[in-house]
Amino acid sequence: MSVTRRRITPHERVETIYDLDQDTLYASGIRYLMIDVDNTLVPTGASDIPDRMYRWMEGAKARFSVCLLSNSKRNRILLLARLFGVAGVYYSMKPTGWGYRRAVRMLGVTDPNTVCVIGDQLYTDIWMGRRMGCYTVLVTPCSDVDHFWTKALRRMEGKK
């Protein structure tokens, strides 16, 4: 496997965020979750959050410190962070490390090996997580609706 391909290869792939085994993550030493929002937790632009997602997030908060880490707009991320009762970083500029470093400060992370980055895109979420030394999980997008720049990245990933 080439170095470039390894940089965007997730440690784990799941169909939906609900398929992620939180107990196994915790047992492996993960203590922090940094979760993308659009098409990972909820469809892009969606304002309705299913009860199942609230229950999943409550389970996650019982085990981990959680931060929403998104390139999306301030109001959307802060609203979702407040609804879930977690930290939130908006305009995170993934795949740069800027948003990750901000989340690290917010959560008090001292070891990147204790962080799991969860997202639906190889060239933003997974690449950033791998560069920062974190465990990474790729989730199949929960919607076909994407921002225009995400559509271009999905073509690079070979998804559309």
Phi and psi in degrees as a GROMACS rama.xvg file:
@    title "Ramachandran Plot"
@    xaxis  label "Phi"
@    yaxis  label "Psi"
@TYPE xy
-69.3139  159.88  SER-2
-60.6332  -42.1695  VAL-3
-61.4868  -45.8321  THR-4
-65.4898  -38.5687  ARG-5
-63.5147  -35.0849  ARG-6
-65.2893  -24.295  ARG-7
-114.178  13.7558  ILE-8
-92.7249  119.906  THR-9
-71.3774  156.297  PRO-10
-70.3106  -29.4812  HIS-11
-148.115  149.893  GLU-12
-126.334  137.517  ARG-13
-134.408  154.708  VAL-14
-69.6653  -48.6988  GLU-15
-134.462  164.829  THR-16
-62.3813  -26.6976  ILE-17
-66.8665  -21.2124  TYR-18
-83.2207  -6.38165  ASP-19
-73.6312  125.841  LEU-20
-85.1768  97.4772  ASP-21
-63.6922  -36.6532  GLN-22
-63.297  -41.1985  ASP-23
-66.5874  -42.0745  THR-24
-58.2278  -46.4385  LEU-25
-63.5671  -43.6422  TYR-26
-63.0635  -26.5357  ALA-27
-83.8026  -0.640384  SER-28
104.245  0.103509  GLY-29
-71.4679  132.462  ILE-30
-127.14  -9.59215  ARG-31
-133.087  137.583  TYR-32
-116.061  128.866  LEU-33
-114.466  113.074  MET-34
-117.374  127.308  ILE-35
-65.5143  157.495  ASP-36
-102.239  -67.834  VAL-37
-66.6333  120.947  ASP-38
69.8532  7.99387  ASN-39
-109.786  -58.4509  THR-40
-86.9706  -46.9658  LEU-41
-138.971  157.594  VAL-42
-59.105  149.497  PRO-43
-52.2597  126.122  THR-44
78.4037  -4.15361  GLY-45
-67.7837  142.317  ALA-46
-110.113  -16.7375  SER-47
-88.2377  127.702  ASP-48
-111.369  122.299  ILE-49
-66.0958  149.355  PRO-50
-55.2144  -36.1298  ASP-51
-58.6056  -36.5579  ARG-52
-69.6658  -39.4286  MET-53
-60.657  -42.6058  TYR-54
-64.6385  -41.622  ARG-55
-61.1062  -44.5334  TRP-56
-66.4301  -37.2385  MET-57
-61.782  -41.6736  GLU-58
-62.5644  -40.5594  GLY-59
-65.241  -43.6668  ALA-60
-66.9948  -23.1103  LYS-61
-72.1963  -22.122  ALA-62
-109.98  -33.5765  ARG-63
-129.046  160.482  PHE-64
-86.7254  131.483  SER-65
-120.202  139.342  VAL-66
-136.472  130.709  CYS-67
-78.0732  128.755  LEU-68
-126.135  103.897  LEU-69
-137.61  150.616  SER-70
-83.8989  -0.233272  ASN-71
-73.909  176.627  SER-72
-71.7438  154.141  LYS-73
-51.5161  -56.2694  ARG-74
-58.6279  -42.5839  ASN-75
-64.0962  -47.574  ARG-76
-70.4153  -42.0017  ILE-77
-65.0234  -36.0413  LEU-78
-63.4445  -49.2068  LEU-79
-64.2867  -40.5035  LEU-80
-61.1828  -42.2199  ALA-81
-65.9311  -43.1139  ARG-82
-61.9994  -38.7198  LEU-83
-85.1971  -15.9583  PHE-84
73.614  39.6844  GLY-85
-131.435  172.532  VAL-86
-74.8887  160.199  ALA-87
-147.849  135.979  GLY-88
-119.742  119.906  VAL-89
-104.156  165.053  TYR-90
44.5826  48.5507  TYR-91
-73.882  -9.93782  SER-92
59.5343  33.9053  MET-93
-61.247  138.743  LYS-94
-94.1654  9.58349  PRO-95
-63.801  166.051  THR-96
-89.0571  2.31126  GLY-97
-56.9215  -54.4212  TRP-98
-65.3274  -37.4623  GLY-99
-59.9285  -48.2514  TYR-100
-62.4154  -36.1869  ARG-101
-64.7037  -44.0623  ARG-102
-63.6994  -38.9706  ALA-103
-57.7879  -45.3338  VAL-104
-64.5581  -42.2343  ARG-105
-63.0893  -40.2267  MET-106
-89.8775  -17.4195  LEU-107
79.5049  29.6697  GLY-108
-67.5418  133.997  VAL-109
-115.542  -16.0164  THR-110
-136.08  115.499  ASP-111
-62.4476  -20.1472  PRO-112
-68.5557  -11.0679  ASN-113
-98.252  6.6542  THR-114
-108.895  136.15  VAL-115
-115.959  123.426  CYS-116
-99.0396  125.969  VAL-117
-119.414  126.446  ILE-118
-163.338  175.97  GLY-119
-107.205  2.77539  ASP-120
-126.163  133.275  GLN-121
-68.0119  -43.9323  LEU-122
-85.3665  0.407198  TYR-123
-121.973  -70.2944  THR-124
-64.6477  -54.8251  ASP-125
-69.4561  -44.7314  ILE-126
-59.9866  -46.0273  TRP-127
-62.1704  -47.8166  MET-128
-59.4789  -43.7465  GLY-129
-64.8325  -42.8711  ARG-130
-61.8584  -32.7687  ARG-131
-86.3402  -3.77214  MET-132
87.0532  21.9138  GLY-133
-98.4347  162.569  CYS-134
-75.0306  139.113  TYR-135
-125.634  142.828  THR-136
-129.731  124.382  VAL-137
-96.5414  126.124  LEU-138
-105.747  137.715  VAL-139
-63.1339  132.625  THR-140
-54.226  136.85  PRO-141
-86.3953  3.86878  CYS-142
-154.651  157.042  SER-143
-88.3242  -5.91645  ASP-144
-81.1007  126.81  VAL-145
-137.135  156.902  ASP-146
-68.6431  158.672  HIS-147
-60.0078  -37.7115  PHE-148
-71.4289  -30.3208  TRP-149
-68.8343  -35.8079  THR-150
-59.4235  -41.0559  LYS-151
-64.1948  -43.2272  ALA-152
-65.6517  -36.8254  LEU-153
-64.5068  -35.2405  ARG-154
-62.8675  -40.1689  ARG-155
-64.4851  -33.8696  MET-156
-75.838  -11.6538  GLU-157
80.852  21.5211  GLY-158
-94.9103  -24.3431  LYS-159
